[in-house]
Structures are given as structure tokens and as C-alpha cells.
């Protein structure tokens, strides 16, 4: 099993790309449960795309299951870390 933190895409850690996209969507104004869902979708989509890009389209159900589980792991990591941090370090809005 590959450690998720060691995955690179063009020299950039894969999870940084996912977290960066989630932050981008957050800055567009999305928040709360919708942002968690978007984080999951981004992670799932990119995780599946990454697996398919490195090993080609899966030919068997077992291979597809592995690809989907990898995408879920990335999505759960992205949405879980966002949720974890947002509960422990809430956004402080400037007075004004």
C-alpha cells in the first residue's frame, strides 16, 4: 500500500493539490457541509483520475474497486481534514 503523503503529481504532493483546490473553492464563498461535500468530490475525482493515469483503465471489478477505494481515501482525507480543522480553528471574521 502506498502512503498517501508520498504521492507526487509532476513533483507536487498529491494531497497538496487536493487541499489547494478545496481552499480555492472555500475562497469562492462555499462553506459548511457543502464545502465538505465538494472536498469529497474533488478528492474522489482526482484520486480515481490519478489511479487510472498511472495504471490505465481497470479491466476487472477488483481493479475498479481498488481505484474507487483509493479515490475515497483521498476524498475522505480532504473532507476529514477540512472538517477537523474547521471545528478546532474556526474562521475569525474581521470586525467592521
N, CA, C and O atoms as CSV, one atom per row, in Angstrom:
chain,resi,resn,atom,element,x,y,z
A,1,UNK,N,N,0.848,-1.197,0.000
A,1,UNK,CA,C,0.000,0.000,0.000
A,1,UNK,C,C,0.880,1.242,0.000
A,1,UNK,O,O,1.852,1.318,0.752
A,2,UNK,N,N,0.551,2.190,-0.820
A,2,UNK,CA,C,1.310,3.425,-0.915
A,2,UNK,C,C,0.836,4.408,0.136
A,2,UNK,O,O,-0.363,4.586,0.351
A,3,UNK,N,N,1.796,5.040,0.786
A,3,UNK,CA,C,1.481,6.088,1.759
A,3,UNK,C,C,0.945,7.290,0.990
A,3,UNK,O,O,1.604,7.790,0.079
A,4,UNK,N,N,-0.255,7.758,1.354
A,4,UNK,CA,C,-0.887,8.862,0.616
A,4,UNK,C,C,-0.042,10.127,0.617
A,4,UNK,O,O,-0.113,10.917,-0.325
A,5,UNK,N,N,0.763,10.332,1.665
A,5,UNK,CA,C,1.561,11.557,1.741
A,5,UNK,C,C,2.754,11.534,0.794
A,5,UNK,O,O,3.370,12.575,0.561
A,6,UNK,N,N,3.095,10.363,0.239
A,6,UNK,CA,C,4.266,10.282,-0.633
A,6,UNK,C,C,3.905,10.353,-2.121
A,6,UNK,O,O,4.800,10.309,-2.965
A,7,UNK,N,N,2.636,10.460,-2.455
A,7,UNK,CA,C,2.217,10.504,-3.858
A,7,UNK,C,C,2.549,11.854,-4.470
A,7,UNK,O,O,2.257,12.899,-3.888
A,8,UNK,N,N,3.160,11.827,-5.647
A,8,UNK,CA,C,3.536,13.058,-6.336
A,8,UNK,C,C,2.885,13.117,-7.704
A,8,UNK,O,O,2.754,12.101,-8.387
A,9,UNK,N,N,2.480,14.307,-8.095
A,9,UNK,CA,C,1.994,14.574,-9.446
A,9,UNK,C,C,2.855,15.713,-9.969
A,9,UNK,O,O,2.783,16.836,-9.471
A,10,UNK,N,N,3.663,15.419,-10.970
A,10,UNK,CA,C,4.599,16.403,-11.527
A,10,UNK,C,C,5.449,17.043,-10.424
A,10,UNK,O,O,5.715,18.244,-10.459
A,11,UNK,N,N,5.868,16.242,-9.456
A,11,UNK,CA,C,6.730,16.721,-8.388
A,11,UNK,C,C,6.018,17.401,-7.233
A,11,UNK,O,O,6.659,17.820,-6.269
A,12,UNK,N,N,4.699,17.515,-7.319
A,12,UNK,CA,C,3.926,18.193,-6.275
A,12,UNK,C,C,3.174,17.118,-5.471
A,12,UNK,O,O,2.535,16.247,-6.062
A,13,UNK,N,N,3.243,17.169,-4.140
A,13,UNK,CA,C,2.472,16.194,-3.355
A,13,UNK,C,C,0.987,16.258,-3.704
A,13,UNK,O,O,0.375,17.327,-3.685
A,14,UNK,N,N,0.423,15.103,-4.020
A,14,UNK,CA,C,-0.959,14.994,-4.489
A,14,UNK,C,C,-1.953,15.620,-3.512
A,14,UNK,O,O,-2.857,16.345,-3.927
A,15,UNK,N,N,-1.792,15.345,-2.223
A,15,UNK,CA,C,-2.741,15.898,-1.248
A,15,UNK,C,C,-2.684,17.427,-1.204
A,15,UNK,O,O,-3.694,18.069,-0.918
A,16,UNK,N,N,-1.519,18.018,-1.482
A,16,UNK,CA,C,-1.435,19.486,-1.529
A,16,UNK,C,C,-2.322,20.034,-2.641
A,16,UNK,O,O,-2.961,21.074,-2.479
A,17,UNK,N,N,-2.358,19.334,-3.765
A,17,UNK,CA,C,-3.206,19.774,-4.885
A,17,UNK,C,C,-4.677,19.717,-4.471
A,17,UNK,O,O,-5.435,20.652,-4.729
A,18,UNK,N,N,-5.072,18.632,-3.836
A,18,UNK,CA,C,-6.462,18.481,-3.393
A,18,UNK,C,C,-6.806,19.559,-2.367
A,18,UNK,O,O,-7.839,20.218,-2.480
A,19,UNK,N,N,-5.937,19.741,-1.363
A,19,UNK,CA,C,-6.195,20.756,-0.338
A,19,UNK,C,C,-6.226,22.158,-0.937
A,19,UNK,O,O,-7.036,22.990,-0.530
A,20,UNK,N,N,-5.352,22.422,-1.897
A,20,UNK,CA,C,-5.339,23.724,-2.554
A,20,UNK,C,C,-6.633,23.995,-3.300
A,20,UNK,O,O,-7.160,25.106,-3.238
A,21,UNK,N,N,-7.148,23.004,-3.999
A,21,UNK,CA,C,-8.421,23.169,-4.707
A,21,UNK,C,C,-9.576,23.396,-3.741
A,21,UNK,O,O,-10.467,24.203,-4.008
A,22,UNK,N,N,-9.559,22.684,-2.622
A,22,UNK,CA,C,-10.604,22.879,-1.621
A,22,UNK,C,C,-10.532,24.296,-1.055
A,22,UNK,O,O,-11.565,24.939,-0.871
A,23,UNK,N,N,-9.344,24.781,-0.783
A,23,UNK,CA,C,-9.185,26.153,-0.287
A,23,UNK,C,C,-9.653,27.164,-1.326
A,23,UNK,O,O,-10.255,28.180,-0.979
A,24,UNK,N,N,-9.379,26.891,-2.596
A,24,UNK,CA,C,-9.832,27.766,-3.674
A,24,UNK,C,C,-11.354,27.869,-3.675
A,24,UNK,O,O,-11.909,28.965,-3.757
A,25,UNK,N,N,-12.023,26.729,-3.584
A,25,UNK,CA,C,-13.490,26.707,-3.550
A,25,UNK,C,C,-13.993,27.434,-2.306
A,25,UNK,O,O,-15.001,28.139,-2.361
A,26,UNK,N,N,-13.301,27.264,-1.202
A,26,UNK,CA,C,-13.677,27.945,0.047
A,26,UNK,C,C,-13.606,29.461,-0.127
A,26,UNK,O,O,-14.478,30.179,0.362
A,27,UNK,N,N,-12.598,29.946,-0.806
A,27,UNK,CA,C,-12.441,31.391,-1.016
A,27,UNK,C,C,-13.503,31.944,-1.965
A,27,UNK,O,O,-13.761,33.148,-1.990
A,28,UNK,N,N,-14.113,31.051,-2.745
A,28,UNK,CA,C,-15.212,31.478,-3.617
A,28,UNK,C,C,-16.516,31.651,-2.841
A,28,UNK,O,O,-17.516,32.107,-3.395
A,29,UNK,N,N,-16.503,31.283,-1.548
A,29,UNK,CA,C,-17.664,31.533,-0.712
A,29,UNK,C,C,-18.390,30.296,-0.219
A,29,UNK,O,O,-19.330,30.408,0.569
A,30,UNK,N,N,-17.977,29.121,-0.664
A,30,UNK,CA,C,-18.640,27.899,-0.212
A,30,UNK,C,C,-18.197,27.578,1.212
A,30,UNK,O,O,-17.026,27.746,1.552
A,31,UNK,N,N,-19.120,27.120,2.037
A,31,UNK,CA,C,-18.757,26.796,3.421
A,31,UNK,C,C,-19.659,25.698,3.967
A,31,UNK,O,O,-20.609,25.275,3.308
A,32,UNK,N,N,-19.356,25.248,5.163
A,32,UNK,CA,C,-20.184,24.269,5.853
A,32,UNK,C,C,-20.186,22.905,5.194
A,32,UNK,O,O,-19.178,22.454,4.650
A,33,UNK,N,N,-21.328,22.264,5.253
A,33,UNK,CA,C,-21.455,20.899,4.730
A,33,UNK,C,C,-21.231,20.835,3.221
A,33,UNK,O,O,-20.744,19.826,2.711
A,34,UNK,N,N,-21.581,21.898,2.504
A,34,UNK,CA,C,-21.355,21.912,1.059
A,34,UNK,C,C,-19.864,21.858,0.743
A,34,UNK,O,O,-19.453,21.196,-0.209
A,35,UNK,N,N,-19.063,22.547,1.532
A,35,UNK,CA,C,-17.619,22.525,1.298
A,35,UNK,C,C,-17.057,21.133,1.586
A,35,UNK,O,O,-16.153,20.677,0.885
A,36,UNK,N,N,-17.574,20.464,2.594
A,36,UNK,CA,C,-17.130,19.099,2.899
A,36,UNK,C,C,-17.483,18.164,1.737
A,36,UNK,O,O,-16.680,17.313,1.355
A,37,UNK,N,N,-18.688,18.329,1.179
A,37,UNK,CA,C,-19.086,17.514,0.026
A,37,UNK,C,C,-18.212,17.792,-1.191
A,37,UNK,O,O,-17.831,16.868,-1.910
A,38,UNK,N,N,-17.897,19.056,-1.419
A,38,UNK,CA,C,-17.033,19.406,-2.544
A,38,UNK,C,C,-15.630,18.838,-2.328
A,38,UNK,O,O,-15.006,18.355,-3.273
A,39,UNK,N,N,-15.134,18.892,-1.095
A,39,UNK,CA,C,-13.824,18.319,-0.791
A,39,UNK,C,C,-13.823,16.820,-1.099
A,39,UNK,O,O,-12.866,16.300,-1.672
A,40,UNK,N,N,-14.893,16.138,-0.718
A,40,UNK,CA,C,-15.000,14.708,-1.005
A,40,UNK,C,C,-15.043,14.455,-2.504
A,40,UNK,O,O,-14.373,13.547,-2.995
A,41,UNK,N,N,-15.821,15.244,-3.236
A,41,UNK,CA,C,-15.926,15.089,-4.693
A,41,UNK,C,C,-14.579,15.340,-5.363
A,41,UNK,O,O,-14.172,14.577,-6.239
A,42,UNK,N,N,-13.882,16.402,-4.958
A,42,UNK,CA,C,-12.575,16.713,-5.542
A,42,UNK,C,C,-11.596,15.567,-5.269
A,42,UNK,O,O,-10.911,15.097,-6.178
A,43,UNK,N,N,-11.539,15.131,-4.027
A,43,UNK,CA,C,-10.625,14.047,-3.683
A,43,UNK,C,C,-10.949,12.756,-4.410
A,43,UNK,O,O,-10.054,12.087,-4.926
A,44,UNK,N,N,-12.227,12.405,-4.452
A,44,UNK,CA,C,-12.657,11.184,-5.132
A,44,UNK,C,C,-12.339,11.252,-6.622
A,44,UNK,O,O,-11.778,10.312,-7.186
A,45,UNK,N,N,-12.696,12.362,-7.253
A,45,UNK,CA,C,-12.465,12.516,-8.695
A,45,UNK,C,C,-10.981,12.476,-9.038
A,45,UNK,O,O,-10.567,11.746,-9.938
A,46,UNK,N,N,-10.184,13.259,-8.320
A,46,UNK,CA,C,-8.753,13.296,-8.617
A,46,UNK,C,C,-8.069,11.993,-8.237
A,46,UNK,O,O,-7.133,11.563,-8.911
A,47,UNK,N,N,-8.531,11.360,-7.160
A,47,UNK,CA,C,-7.955,10.073,-6.771
A,47,UNK,C,C,-8.173,9.011,-7.835
A,47,UNK,O,O,-7.255,8.265,-8.176
A,48,UNK,N,N,-9.387,8.945,-8.358
A,48,UNK,CA,C,-9.686,7.989,-9.418
A,48,UNK,C,C,-8.889,8.324,-10.676
A,48,UNK,O,O,-8.312,7.436,-11.304
A,49,UNK,N,N,-8.857,9.608,-11.045
A,49,UNK,CA,C,-8.105,10.021,-12.234
A,49,UNK,C,C,-6.616,9.690,-12.084
A,49,UNK,O,O,-5.972,9.256,-13.040
A,50,UNK,N,N,-6.081,9.895,-10.892
A,50,UNK,CA,C,-4.665,9.596,-10.648
A,50,UNK,C,C,-4.392,8.110,-10.826
A,50,UNK,O,O,-3.442,7.733,-11.512
A,51,UNK,N,N,-5.215,7.264,-10.216
A,51,UNK,CA,C,-5.016,5.819,-10.327
A,51,UNK,C,C,-5.113,5.359,-11.776
A,51,UNK,O,O,-4.303,4.547,-12.223
A,52,UNK,N,N,-6.093,5.869,-12.510
A,52,UNK,CA,C,-6.253,5.484,-13.911
A,52,UNK,C,C,-5.069,5.983,-14.737
A,52,UNK,O,O,-4.634,5.304,-15.667
A,53,UNK,N,N,-4.542,7.167,-14.405
A,53,UNK,CA,C,-3.423,7.718,-15.176
A,53,UNK,C,C,-2.129,6.938,-14.979
A,53,UNK,O,O,-1.300,6.887,-15.888
A,54,UNK,N,N,-1.940,6.330,-13.811
A,54,UNK,CA,C,-0.681,5.613,-13.595
A,54,UNK,C,C,-0.741,4.144,-14.000
A,54,UNK,O,O,0.293,3.539,-14.285
A,55,UNK,N,N,-1.950,3.560,-14.029
A,55,UNK,CA,C,-2.006,2.132,-14.354
A,55,UNK,C,C,-3.008,1.797,-15.454
A,55,UNK,O,O,-3.257,0.622,-15.724
A,56,UNK,N,N,-3.575,2.796,-16.078
A,56,UNK,CA,C,-4.535,2.554,-17.150
A,56,UNK,C,C,-5.910,2.198,-16.608
A,56,UNK,O,O,-6.073,1.986,-15.406
A,57,UNK,N,N,-6.888,2.134,-17.483
A,57,UNK,CA,C,-8.245,1.798,-17.048
A,57,UNK,C,C,-8.296,0.380,-16.458
A,57,UNK,O,O,-7.755,-0.554,-17.049
A,58,UNK,N,N,-8.929,0.220,-15.324
A,58,UNK,CA,C,-9.035,-1.108,-14.723
A,58,UNK,C,C,-9.840,-2.057,-15.613
A,58,UNK,O,O,-10.814,-1.657,-16.250
A,59,UNK,N,N,-9.413,-3.321,-15.643
A,59,UNK,CA,C,-10.075,-4.296,-16.507
A,59,UNK,C,C,-11.037,-5.206,-15.744
A,59,UNK,O,O,-11.903,-5.841,-16.346
A,60,UNK,N,N,-10.889,-5.266,-14.442
A,60,UNK,CA,C,-11.721,-6.183,-13.662
A,60,UNK,C,C,-12.457,-5.412,-12.568
A,60,UNK,O,O,-12.127,-4.267,-12.259
A,61,UNK,N,N,-13.456,-6.067,-11.996
A,61,UNK,CA,C,-14.173,-5.452,-10.888
A,61,UNK,C,C,-13.226,-5.190,-9.723
A,61,UNK,O,O,-13.306,-4.140,-9.086
A,62,UNK,N,N,-12.342,-6.123,-9.442
A,62,UNK,CA,C,-11.399,-5.960,-8.328
A,62,UNK,C,C,-10.505,-4.746,-8.550
A,62,UNK,O,O,-10.217,-4.003,-7.612
A,63,UNK,N,N,-10.073,-4.547,-9.778
A,63,UNK,CA,C,-9.227,-3.388,-10.083
A,63,UNK,C,C,-10.018,-2.090,-9.929
A,63,UNK,O,O,-9.508,-1.117,-9.373
A,64,UNK,N,N,-11.262,-2.071,-10.417
A,64,UNK,CA,C,-12.107,-0.874,-10.250
A,64,UNK,C,C,-12.377,-0.595,-8.778
A,64,UNK,O,O,-12.370,0.556,-8.343
A,65,UNK,N,N,-12.614,-1.659,-8.016
A,65,UNK,CA,C,-12.855,-1.497,-6.592
A,65,UNK,C,C,-11.652,-0.848,-5.913
A,65,UNK,O,O,-11.816,0.033,-5.069
A,66,UNK,N,N,-10.457,-1.275,-6.271
A,66,UNK,CA,C,-9.241,-0.679,-5.716
A,66,UNK,C,C,-9.105,0.794,-6.082
A,66,UNK,O,O,-8.728,1.614,-5.244
A,67,UNK,N,N,-9.411,1.128,-7.331
A,67,UNK,CA,C,-9.334,2.521,-7.793
A,67,UNK,C,C,-10.340,3.387,-7.032
A,67,UNK,O,O,-10.010,4.492,-6.603
A,68,UNK,N,N,-11.554,2.892,-6.869
A,68,UNK,CA,C,-12.587,3.655,-6.162
A,68,UNK,C,C,-12.232,3.814,-4.683
A,68,UNK,O,O,-12.438,4.880,-4.103
A,69,UNK,N,N,-11.700,2.755,-4.078
A,69,UNK,CA,C,-11.278,2.856,-2.664
A,69,UNK,C,C,-10.158,3.878,-2.502
A,69,UNK,O,O,-10.135,4.618,-1.518
A,70,UNK,N,N,-9.226,3.927,-3.457
A,70,UNK,CA,C,-8.166,4.935,-3.411
A,70,UNK,C,C,-8.766,6.337,-3.499
A,70,UNK,O,O,-8.390,7.226,-2.735
A,71,UNK,N,N,-9.699,6.534,-4.433
A,71,UNK,CA,C,-10.354,7.839,-4.565
A,71,UNK,C,C,-11.109,8.213,-3.300
A,71,UNK,O,O,-11.081,9.370,-2.881
A,72,UNK,N,N,-11.783,7.248,-2.690
A,72,UNK,CA,C,-12.478,7.516,-1.430
A,72,UNK,C,C,-11.500,7.902,-0.321
A,72,UNK,O,O,-11.788,8.783,0.489
A,73,UNK,N,N,-10.355,7.246,-0.289
A,73,UNK,CA,C,-9.349,7.582,0.730
A,73,UNK,C,C,-8.881,9.022,0.570
A,73,UNK,O,O,-8.730,9.741,1.558
A,74,UNK,N,N,-8.653,9.443,-0.658
A,74,UNK,CA,C,-8.240,10.834,-0.903
A,74,UNK,C,C,-9.376,11.781,-0.537
A,74,UNK,O,O,-9.145,12.798,0.117
A,75,UNK,N,N,-10.596,11.463,-0.950
A,75,UNK,CA,C,-11.753,12.312,-0.635
A,75,UNK,C,C,-12.020,12.410,0.856
A,75,UNK,O,O,-12.283,13.495,1.373
A,76,UNK,N,N,-11.953,11.280,1.548
A,76,UNK,CA,C,-12.162,11.299,2.998
A,76,UNK,C,C,-11.064,12.065,3.711
A,76,UNK,O,O,-11.323,12.765,4.691
A,77,UNK,N,N,-9.843,11.934,3.224
A,77,UNK,CA,C,-8.733,12.698,3.811
A,77,UNK,C,C,-8.973,14.190,3.642
A,77,UNK,O,O,-8.841,14.957,4.595
A,78,UNK,N,N,-9.327,14.600,2.427
A,78,UNK,CA,C,-9.549,16.028,2.163
A,78,UNK,C,C,-10.718,16.566,2.971
A,78,UNK,O,O,-10.592,17.611,3.609
A,79,UNK,N,N,-11.842,15.883,2.958
A,79,UNK,CA,C,-13.014,16.392,3.678
A,79,UNK,C,C,-12.840,16.240,5.185
A,79,UNK,O,O,-13.281,17.099,5.948
A,80,UNK,N,N,-12.207,15.168,5.617
A,80,UNK,CA,C,-11.999,14.953,7.044
A,80,UNK,C,C,-11.057,15.967,7.658
A,80,UNK,O,O,-11.303,16.458,8.760
A,81,UNK,N,N,-9.983,16.286,6.958
A,81,UNK,CA,C,-9.041,17.276,7.486
A,81,UNK,C,C,-9.685,18.652,7.499
A,81,UNK,O,O,-9.493,19.412,8.448
A,82,UNK,N,N,-10.455,18.991,6.449
A,82,UNK,CA,C,-11.141,20.283,6.458
A,82,UNK,C,C,-12.082,20.365,7.651
A,82,UNK,O,O,-12.084,21.360,8.377
A,83,UNK,N,N,-12.881,19.326,7.855
A,83,UNK,CA,C,-13.846,19.316,8.957
A,83,UNK,C,C,-13.135,19.368,10.310
A,83,UNK,O,O,-13.551,20.105,11.203
A,84,UNK,N,N,-12.086,18.602,10.460
A,84,UNK,CA,C,-11.311,18.578,11.704
A,84,UNK,C,C,-10.762,19.961,12.027
A,84,UNK,O,O,-10.902,20.439,13.153
A,85,UNK,N,N,-10.136,20.608,11.042
A,85,UNK,CA,C,-9.527,21.921,11.284
A,85,UNK,C,C,-10.575,23.004,11.485
A,85,UNK,O,O,-10.388,23.896,12.312
A,86,UNK,N,N,-11.678,22.940,10.742
A,86,UNK,CA,C,-12.688,23.993,10.874
A,86,UNK,C,C,-13.358,23.946,12.241
A,86,UNK,O,O,-13.786,24.984,12.746
A,87,UNK,N,N,-13.458,22.770,12.851
A,87,UNK,CA,C,-14.051,22.668,14.185
A,87,UNK,C,C,-13.089,23.127,15.278
A,87,UNK,O,O,-13.523,23.662,16.298
A,88,UNK,N,N,-11.802,22.925,15.076
A,88,UNK,CA,C,-10.827,23.269,16.099
A,88,UNK,C,C,-10.253,24.675,15.942
A,88,UNK,O,O,-9.823,25.295,16.915
A,89,UNK,N,N,-10.252,25.166,14.709
A,89,UNK,CA,C,-9.732,26.503,14.435
A,89,UNK,C,C,-10.733,27.258,13.574
A,89,UNK,O,O,-10.505,27.439,12.378
A,90,UNK,N,N,-11.847,27.704,14.170
A,90,UNK,CA,C,-12.877,28.383,13.369
A,90,UNK,C,C,-12.343,29.688,12.758
A,90,UNK,O,O,-11.444,30.331,13.299
A,91,UNK,N,N,-12.921,30.044,11.634
A,91,UNK,CA,C,-12.545,31.271,10.952
A,91,UNK,C,C,-12.918,32.474,11.806
A,91,UNK,O,O,-14.030,32.570,12.324
A,92,UNK,N,N,-11.972,33.380,11.940
A,92,UNK,CA,C,-12.228,34.624,12.681
A,92,UNK,C,C,-12.515,35.701,11.660
A,92,UNK,O,O,-11.661,36.042,10.842
A,93,UNK,N,N,-13.722,36.233,11.711
A,93,UNK,CA,C,-14.103,37.263,10.748
A,93,UNK,C,C,-13.663,38.629,11.277
A,93,UNK,O,O,-13.830,38.927,12.460
A,94,UNK,N,N,-13.100,39.453,10.393
A,94,UNK,CA,C,-12.660,40.802,10.831
A,94,UNK,C,C,-13.842,41.655,11.222
A,94,UNK,O,O,-14.920,41.567,10.634
A,95,UNK,N,N,-13.619,42.485,12.227
A,95,UNK,CA,C,-14.667,43.412,12.656
A,95,UNK,C,C,-14.788,44.536,11.644
A,95,UNK,O,O,-13.798,44.987,11.067
A,96,UNK,N,N,-15.984,44.968,11.446
A,96,UNK,CA,C,-16.088,46.081,10.525
A,96,UNK,C,C,-17.421,46.323,10.003
A,96,UNK,O,O,-17.616,47.247,9.212
